[in-house]
């Protein structure tokens, strides 16, 4: 198989993978109250438009006792700031 053919096959596989949708997980709402200062701190740590994802990742990692993930998320937040 030539290099061009291999590249075309790889591109086709990548395109097919993108078009295949993963089944969406059924999500629920988990709400809690924050002070304005706490909310601002989360938004500043997460960066623009990423606060909910940041909070979710951090909460789940902490709940699972994954200290390595928690520290990694915290490092990412420091780099965003």
C-alpha positions in Angstrom: 0.0 0.0 0.0 1.4 3.4 -1.0 1.8 6.3 1.5 -0.9 8.2 -0.3 -3.3 5.3 0.0 -2.5 4.9 3.7 -3.0 8.6 4.4 -6.4 8.5 2.6 -7.4 5.4 4.6 -6.4 7.1 7.8 -8.3 10.2 6.9 -11.4 8.2 6.1 -11.2 6.3 9.4 -10.9 9.7 11.3 -13.9 11.1 9.4 -16.0 8.1 10.1 -15.1 8.2 13.8 -16.2 11.9 14.0 -19.5 11.1 12.4 -20.3 8.3 14.8 -22.0 9.8 17.8 -21.6 8.4 21.2 -24.8 7.8 23.1 -25.5 10.6 25.4 -25.5 9.8 29.1 -28.6 10.8 30.9 -27.7 13.7 33.2 -29.4 15.2 36.2 -29.1 18.5 38.0 -27.0 18.8 41.2 -27.3 22.3 42.6 -25.8 24.1 45.6 -25.6 27.6 46.8 -22.5 29.8 46.6 -21.6 33.2 47.8 -20.8 35.7 45.0 -17.1 35.6 46.0 -17.1 31.8 45.7 -18.8 31.9 42.3 -16.3 34.5 41.1 -13.3 32.4 42.3 -14.6 29.4 40.4 -15.1 31.5 37.2 -11.6 33.0 37.6 -10.0 29.6 38.2 -11.8 27.9 35.3 -11.4 30.5 32.7 -14.1 32.0 30.4 -17.0 29.7 29.8 -15.6 26.7 31.6 -16.8 27.1 35.2 -19.4 24.3 35.2 -17.1 21.7 33.5 -14.3 22.7 35.9 -16.6 22.4 39.0 -18.0 19.1 37.8 -14.6 17.5 37.1 -13.2 18.7 40.4 -16.2 17.5 42.5 -16.3 14.1 40.9 -12.6 13.6 41.2 -12.7 14.6 44.9 -15.8 12.4 45.5 -13.9 9.4 44.0 -10.9 10.1 46.1 -8.7 10.7 43.1 -6.1 13.0 44.6 -3.9 12.9 41.5 -6.8 14.2 39.3 -7.8 16.9 41.8 -4.2 18.1 41.9 -4.1 18.0 38.0 -7.3 20.1 37.8 -5.9 22.6 40.3 -2.7 22.9 38.3 -4.7 23.5 35.1 -6.6 26.2 36.9 -3.4 27.9 38.0 -2.2 27.9 34.4 -5.5 29.5 33.2 -5.2 32.3 35.8 
